[in-house]
């Protein structure tokens, strides 16, 4: 295990943690989330499956560079404009965030990696495979979308509302907001463990929160538009994982992603929401191991 390090990538500093010594697996987390949002127990399973696990804080969150010199978009206005088909401007796009990830691999001396991303991380992973294919050995898109606005329109209001609530000011408010978000977006079958959520929330708060970064990342998502026309060109072994109980990004988005990418495998989990419940970790790690072997 290497200590957490900052690497220079794409003109900014990215916080990175590397564990293990197997095949490189780059994990990309979702909007506003930090590398500590990947549960420790899930990381252990990836290590036991023979991966070297590389986690990074996306730009504008955690210990990576906070781009405070850039404008702060209004997330609700950006979503509304996208929903009615109007263009959205953003300080940066998913292409910039994919270039960050490619730069991290280059800085670590990793020629190619298996790449798995959750939610916005799945969008970044898709973009990375499209724009930096030489860096991607296999692609796993988890609870994500090909970028069509039709799926944003299908989001349940209470799930989106939980994400767009007021920014917490204290550590305890941050913990309570984490509980609220996961109650709204998580699996109904496998409820999130409060002790685990509290640990993740406290670690995130202590590392540093950035509400403005959340707003810029939301703008990046909607400004980047659809990848529907580009995904059929992908020639990388691909796995799509999506939960049937997902209230934030409907399972139809995962099905569409799998249909668009040639040869993609869809793992649809009936007891998964917009989260990674502990009882499903074996299915997730086993499927990612299988797609990595297909790439081998």
C-alpha positions in Angstrom: 0.0 0.0 0.0 1.3 3.4 -1.0 0.5 6.5 1.1 -1.9 9.0 -0.2 -0.1 11.2 -2.7 -0.9 14.3 -4.8 0.0 14.0 -8.5 0.1 16.7 -11.1 -2.4 15.9 -13.8 -3.9 18.0 -16.5 -2.6 21.2 -14.9 -4.0 20.6 -11.4 -3.2 18.5 -8.3 -5.2 15.3 -7.8 -5.2 13.3 -4.5 -4.6 9.7 -5.1 -4.5 6.5 -3.0 -3.0 3.3 -4.3 -3.5 -0.1 -2.7 -2.2 -3.6 -3.7 0.1 -4.8 -6.4 -2.1 -6.5 -9.0 -3.7 -5.4 -12.2 -4.5 -1.6 -12.0 -8.1 -0.8 -11.4 -9.0 2.9 -11.4 -12.1 3.8 -9.4 -14.0 7.0 -10.1 -16.6 8.3 -7.7 -19.8 10.4 -8.3 -20.8 14.0 -8.0 -19.5 15.7 -4.9 -18.1 12.4 -3.6 -14.6 11.7 -2.5 -12.4 8.6 -2.8 -13.4 7.6 0.7 -16.9 7.0 -0.5 -15.7 3.7 -1.9 -16.3 1.5 1.2 -13.2 0.0 2.7 -14.8 -3.5 2.6 -15.4 -3.3 -1.1 -11.8 -2.2 -1.6 -10.6 -5.2 0.3 -12.6 -7.4 -2.1 -11.0 -5.8 -5.1 -7.6 -6.5 -3.6 -8.5 -10.1 -2.9 -9.6 -10.3 -6.6 -6.1 -9.5 -7.7 -6.4 -5.8 -8.4 -4.2 -2.9 -7.6 -6.8 -0.3 -6.6 -6.3 3.3 -7.6 -8.7 5.8 -6.1 -8.7 9.6 -6.8 -10.6 12.6 -5.6 -12.1 14.2 -8.7 -11.2 17.9 -9.3 -13.1 20.3 -7.0 -13.7 17.8 -4.1 -11.8 16.4 -1.2 -8.0 17.0 -1.3 -7.7 17.6 -5.0 -7.5 21.1 -6.4 -10.6 23.3 -5.6 -11.1 25.6 -8.6 -12.3 28.5 -6.6 -11.3 31.0 -9.3 -14.1 29.6 -11.6 -17.7 30.7 -11.6 -20.3 28.8 -9.5 -23.2 27.7 -11.7 -26.7 27.3 -10.3 -27.3 23.5 -10.4 -31.1 23.9 -10.5 -31.0 26.3 -13.4 -28.5 24.1 -15.3 -30.8 21.1 -14.8 -33.8 23.0 -15.9 -32.1 24.3 -19.1 -30.9 20.8 -19.9 -34.4 19.4 -19.3 -36.0 21.7 -21.9 -33.2 21.2 -24.4 -31.4 24.5 -23.9 -27.6 24.7 -24.0 -25.7 24.8 -20.7 -22.4 26.5 -20.1 -20.0 25.1 -17.5 -16.5 26.0 -16.2 -15.3 22.6 -17.3 -16.8 19.4 -18.7 -16.6 15.6 -18.3 -13.9 15.6 -21.0 -11.7 17.7 -18.6 -12.4 15.3 -15.8 -11.6 12.3 -18.0 -8.3 14.1 -18.9 -7.6 14.4 -15.2 -8.0 10.6 -14.8 -5.8 9.9 -17.9 -3.2 12.3 -16.4 -3.3 10.4 -13.0 -2.5 7.1 -14.8 0.3 8.7 -16.7 1.8 10.3 -13.5 1.7 6.9 -11.8 3.4 5.2 -14.7 0.3 3.1 -15.5 0.0 2.5 -19.2 -3.5 0.9 -19.1 -6.0 0.2 -16.3 -9.3 -1.4 -15.8 -11.6 1.6 -15.1 -14.8 1.5 -13.0 -16.9 4.6 -12.3 -20.1 5.1 -10.2 -22.8 7.6 -11.2 -20.9 10.7 -12.5 -17.8 8.5 -12.2 -19.4 6.2 -14.8 -19.9 9.2 -17.1 -16.2 10.1 -16.6 -15.2 6.5 -17.2 -17.2 6.3 -20.5 -15.6 9.6 -21.6 -12.1 8.3 -20.7 -12.7 5.2 -22.8 -13.9 7.3 -25.7 -11.3 10.0 -25.6 -8.3 8.2 -24.2 -8.9 4.6 -25.3 -5.2 3.7 -25.0 -5.5 4.0 -21.2 -8.6 1.7 -20.7 -8.2 -2.1 -20.6 -11.8 -2.6 -19.6 -14.7 -0.3 -18.7 -17.3 -0.7 -15.9 -20.1 1.8 -15.8 -22.0 1.6 -12.5 -25.5 3.3 -11.9 -24.7 5.7 -14.7 -26.1 7.0 -18.0 -25.2 7.7 -21.6 -26.1 11.3 -21.0 -29.5 11.6 -22.5 -31.7 14.2 -20.8 -34.7 11.8 -20.9 -33.2 9.9 -18.0 -32.7 13.1 -15.9 -36.5 13.7 -16.5 -37.2 10.3 -15.0 -35.4 11.0 -11.7 -37.7 10.9 -8.7 -38.0 14.4 -7.2 -37.3 13.4 -3.7 -34.0 11.7 -4.8 -32.8 14.8 -6.7 -34.1 17.1 -3.9 -31.9 15.3 -1.4 -28.8 16.0 -3.5 -29.7 19.6 -4.0 -30.5 20.5 -0.4 -28.7 23.2 1.5 -25.0 22.7 2.1 -24.3 21.6 5.7 -22.2 23.9 7.9 -21.0 21.6 10.7 -19.7 18.0 10.9 -22.9 16.7 12.4 -25.0 18.5 9.8 -22.9 16.8 7.2 -23.5 13.4 8.8 -27.2 14.0 8.9 -27.3 15.1 5.3 -25.5 11.9 4.3 -28.1 9.9 6.1 -30.9 11.8 4.3 -29.3 11.4 0.9 -28.8 7.6 1.2 -32.3 7.1 2.6 -33.6 8.9 -0.5 -31.4 7.3 -3.2 -30.2 4.0 -1.7 -31.5 0.4 -1.9 -34.9 -0.3 -0.2 -33.9 -3.9 0.3 -30.5 -3.4 1.8 -30.6 -0.2 3.9 -27.3 1.5 4.4 -25.6 0.9 7.6 -25.6 4.0 9.8 -22.2 3.3 11.3 -20.6 3.0 7.9 -22.3 6.1 6.6 -21.2 8.1 9.6 -17.6 7.0 9.2 -17.6 8.0 5.5 -19.3 11.3 6.2 -16.9 12.2 9.0 -13.9 11.3 6.9 -15.3 13.3 4.0 -16.0 16.4 6.2 -12.6 16.2 7.8 -10.8 16.0 4.4 -12.7 19.1 3.2 -16.0 19.7 1.5 -16.7 22.1 -1.4 -20.3 22.9 -2.3 -19.1 25.1 -5.2 -17.3 22.0 -6.6 -20.6 20.1 -6.5 -22.3 22.9 -8.5 -19.5 23.0 -11.1 -19.6 19.2 -11.4 -23.4 19.3 -12.0 -22.9 21.8 -14.7 -20.2 19.6 -16.2 -22.6 16.7 -16.4 -25.4 18.5 -18.1 -23.1 20.7 -20.4 -21.4 17.6 -21.7 -24.5 16.3 -23.3 -25.3 12.8 -24.7 -22.7 10.2 -25.5 -25.3 8.1 -27.4 -23.8 8.8 -30.8 -20.2 8.0 -29.7 -20.6 4.9 -27.5 -21.2 2.5 -30.4 -17.6 3.2 -31.5 -16.1 1.7 -28.2 -14.1 -1.4 -28.7 -13.3 -2.2 -25.1 -14.7 -5.0 -22.9 -17.5 -3.3 -21.0 -19.7 -4.1 -18.0 -22.7 -2.1 -17.1 -24.0 -2.5 -13.5 -27.3 -0.9 -12.5 -29.9 -1.4 -9.8 -33.6 -1.8 -10.5 -34.4 0.2 -7.4 -32.4 3.2 -8.4 -34.5 6.4 -8.0 -31.9 8.9 -9.1 -30.7 7.4 -12.4 -33.4 4.9 -13.7 -32.4 1.4 -14.7 -33.4 2.3 -18.2 -30.3 4.4 -18.5 -28.1 1.4 -17.6 -29.9 -0.8 -20.1 -29.4 1.9 -22.8 -25.7 2.1 -22.0 -25.3 -1.6 -22.4 -27.2 -1.6 -25.7 -25.1 1.2 -27.2 -21.7 -0.3 -26.4 -20.9 -3.3 -28.7 -20.6 -6.5 -26.7 -21.3 -4.9 -23.3 -22.6 -7.1 -20.5 -25.4 -5.8 -18.3 -25.6 -6.8 -14.7 -29.0 -5.6 -13.5 -29.4 -6.1 -9.7 -33.0 -6.1 -8.5 -32.0 -5.2 -4.9 -29.7 -2.3 -5.6 -30.6 1.5 -5.5 -28.2 4.3 -6.2 -25.6 2.9 -3.9 -23.3 -0.1 -3.4 -24.9 -2.2 -0.6 -22.6 -4.7 1.2 -24.7 -7.8 0.3 -23.9 -7.1 -3.4 -20.2 -6.6 -3.1 -19.4 -10.2 -4.2 -21.5 -9.8 -7.3 -19.9 -6.5 -8.2 -16.3 -7.6 -7.6 -16.9 -10.9 -9.3 -18.4 -9.3 -12.4 -15.6 -6.7 -12.7 -13.0 -9.5 -12.3 -14.7 -11.4 -15.1 -14.7 -8.4 -17.5 -11.0 -7.8 -16.6 -10.2 -11.4 -17.6 -12.1 -10.9 -20.8 -9.8 -8.0 -21.5 -6.8 -10.1 -20.6 
